[in-house]
Amino acid sequence: MMLVSAKEMLTKAKEGKYAVGQFNINNLEWTKMVLTTAQENNSPVILGVSEGAGKYMCGYKTIVGMVNGMLEEMKITVPVALHLDHGSYEGALKCIEAGFSSVMFDGSHYGIDENIEKTKEIIRIAFAKGISVEAEVGSIGGEEDGVIGAGEVADPAECKRIADLGVTMLAAGIGNVHGKYPENWKGLNFEVLAEIQKLTSGMPLVLHGGTGIPQDMIKTAISLGVSKINVNTECQLTFAAATRKYIEQGKDLQGKGFDPRKLLAPGCEAIRQTVKEKMELFGSVNKA
């Protein structure tokens, strides 16, 4: 199985009123668990890579090599897209060059005209190679890789201008936040989401900051045109909790419990469970 662009899987999700999960990967174990779960649940999947994770994993070519090797060795048959998450202009170009099948150019911190110009250029280069493109309007709240957003709500008219460029999918801020949600969070703004959906005439929309949004809100968002939901923090939290429990119980000191394959196994199982739960919630099980 080769990497595919996210276009077809998101078009199908949009028509079928479900969402495809983007699960951010941080290392080999993470990638293996997300792919294993997608295959077991017959679900399409998007592997997300932030620029920070890209540096941590020794660069984009290393990641492309690892993912392509896994698709072959693990005999993965479900559709898999490898996607740059919150990419800079330079980062998007590097990922296109390295062999990613999908990129996000996040120009939300520029003025709308500059965002449009840069997005247009990324589309031109990516589409020539069959690579899908995600754009963003209205920054997502919280912090990711040093980029801090207040979680503002996107202007539907600006969303229409970006959508009219022909991007594959659009991330529009509707009050969502990266990381854990604050106590006083007001929830998602569904009126704006409905307006964006209307003006962008059926373009697959993306919900960032999928960790901690109540299930009923997720389902409402999907019914209003969200076809891709990003999950990162939740896998990190469940992985950390399972690993801590293993060490606190002293299992790393028993026999060869310190072997990384044993040490990391409970955390890996926790990732698998989290991804499975999300795929069931998003409705992507058996949609490959």
DRENLUM-844830 format. One record per residue (C-alpha): residue in one letter; x negated, y, z negated. Coordinates in steps of 0.5 Angstrom, whole numbers, plus 2048, in hexadecimal, padded with zeros to 3 digits. Example, Ala and Ser with C-alpha at 12.3 -4.5 7.8 and 13.67 -1.06 7.14 Angstrom:
A7E77F77F0
S7E57FE7F2
//
This chain:
M800800800
M7FD807802
L7FF80D7FE
V805811801
S807818801
A80D81A7FC
K81181C801
E815816803
M8168147FC
L81881A7FA
T81D81B7FF
K8208147FD
A8208167F6
K82481D7F8
E8298197FC
G82A8137F7
K82B8187F1
Y8258157ED
A81E8187EC
V8178157ED
G8128167E7
Q80B8197E8
F8078167E2
N80081A7E1
I7FA8157E1
N7F48167DC
N7F08107DE
L7F08097E0
E7F48067DB
W7F980C7DC
T7F980B7E4
K7FA8037E3
M8008037DE
V8048087E2
L8038047E8
T8047FE7E5
T80B8007E2
A80D8037E9
Q80C7FC7EC
E80F7F97E6
N8157FD7E7
N8157FE7EE
S8158057EE
P81280B7F2
V80C80F7EE
I8088157EF
L8018157EB
G80081C7E9
V7F981F7E8
S7F88267E5
E7F18297E7
G7EF8287E0
A7F08217E0
G7ED8217E7
K7E68237E4
Y7E781E7DE
M7E78197E3
C7E181B7E7
G7E581E7ED
Y7EA81D7F2
K7E68187F6
T7E58147F0
I7ED8147EF
V7EF8127F6
G7EA80C7F6
M7EC80A7EF
V7F480A7F1
N7F38077F8
G7EF8027F5
M7F48007F0
L7FA8007F6
E7F67FB7F9
E7F47F77F3
M7FA7F77F0
K7FE7F67F6
I8037FC7F5
T8087FC7FA
V80D8027F7
P80C8097FA
V80680C7F6
A8048147F7
L7FE8177F4
H7FF81E7F3
L7FB8247F0
D7FF8277EA
H7FF82F7EA
G7F98307EF
S7F68367F0
Y7F58387F8
E7EE8357F8
G7F082F7F4
A7F582D7F9
L7F082E7FF
K7EC8297FB
C7F18247FA
I7F3824801
E7EC823803
A7EB81D7FE
G7F1819800
F7F781B7FB
S7FE81A7FF
S8018207FB
V7FF8267F8
M80282C7F4
F8008337F5
D8028377EF
G80283E7F1
S8078407EC
H8028457E9
Y8018497EF
G80684E7F2
I80C84B7F6
D80884D7FD
E80284A7FB
N8058447F9
I8088437FF
E802845803
K7FE840800
T80383A800
K80483B807
E7FD83A808
I7FD834804
I803831808
R80083280E
I7F982E80C
A7FD829808
F80382780D
A7FE826813
K7FB82080F
G80281E80D
I801820805
S807823801
V80782A7FE
E80A82C7F7
A80B8347F6
E80D8377F0
V81183D7EE
G8118407E7
S80C83D7E3
I80D8377DE
G80C8397D7
G8078367D2
E8008357D4
E7FD8307D9
D7F58307DA
G7F58377D7
V7FA83A7DB
I80083D7D7
G80783E7D9
A80C8417D5
G81283D7D8
E8158427DC
V81B8417E1
A8198417E8
D81D8467ED
P8218427F1
A8208477F7
E8198467F6
C81A83E7F6
K81E83F7FD
R818843800
I81383D7FE
A818838800
D81983B807
L81183A808
G813832808
V810830802
T811828800
M81382A7F9
L8148307F5
A8128317ED
A8178367EB
G8168397E4
I81D8387E0
G81B8397D9
N8178327D9
V8108327D5
H80A82D7D5
G8088297CF
K80D8297C9
Y81382E7C9
P8138337C3
E8188337BE
N81C8397C1
W81C8367C8
K8228397CC
G8238337D0
L8238337D8
N8278387DC
F82B8347E0
E82F83A7E3
V82883C7E6
L8278357E9
A82D8357EC
E82C83B7F0
I8258397F2
Q8288337F5
K82D8367F8
L82883B7FC
T8238367FD
S828832801
G82782B7FE
M81F82B7FD
P81D8267F8
L81B82A7F1
V8168297EC
L8178297E5
H81082A7E1
G80F8297DA
G8148227D9
T8118207D2
G8178227CD
I81C8247D1
P8238217CF
Q82581B7D3
D82C81F7D5
M8288257D7
I8248207DC
K82A81D7DF
T82D8247E0
A8278267E3
I8278207E8
S82E8227EA
L82C8297EB
G8278277F0
V8218257EC
S81D81F7F0
K81681F7EC
I81581F7E5
N80E8207E2
V80C81C7DC
N80581D7D8
T80581F7D1
E80A8197CF
C8058147D2
Q7FF8177CE
L8038177C8
T8068107C8
F7FF80E7CA
A7FB8127C4
A80180F7BF
A8008087C1
T7F88087C1
R7F880C7BA
K7FC8067B7
Y7F88017BA
I7F28047B7
E7F58067B0
Q7F77FE7B0
G7EF7FD7B0
K7F17F87B6
D7EA7FB7BA
L7E67F87B4
Q7E97F17B5
G7E67EC7BA
K7E47F07C0
G7EA7F57BF
F7E57FB7C1
D7E47F87C8
P7E77FE7CC
R7EC7F97CF
K7EF7F87C9
L7EF7FE7C5
L7F28027CB
A7F77FC7CC
P7FD7FF7C7
G7FC8067CA
C7FD8037D1
E8037FF7CF
A8068067CC
I8058097D3
R8088037D7
Q80E8047D2
T80F80B7D3
V80E80B7DA
K8148067DB
E81880A7D6
K8178107DB
M81980C7E1
E81F8097DE
L8218107DC
F81F8137E3
G82380E7E7
S81D80C7EB
V81D8047E9
N81E8007EF
K81E8067F4
A8178047F7
//
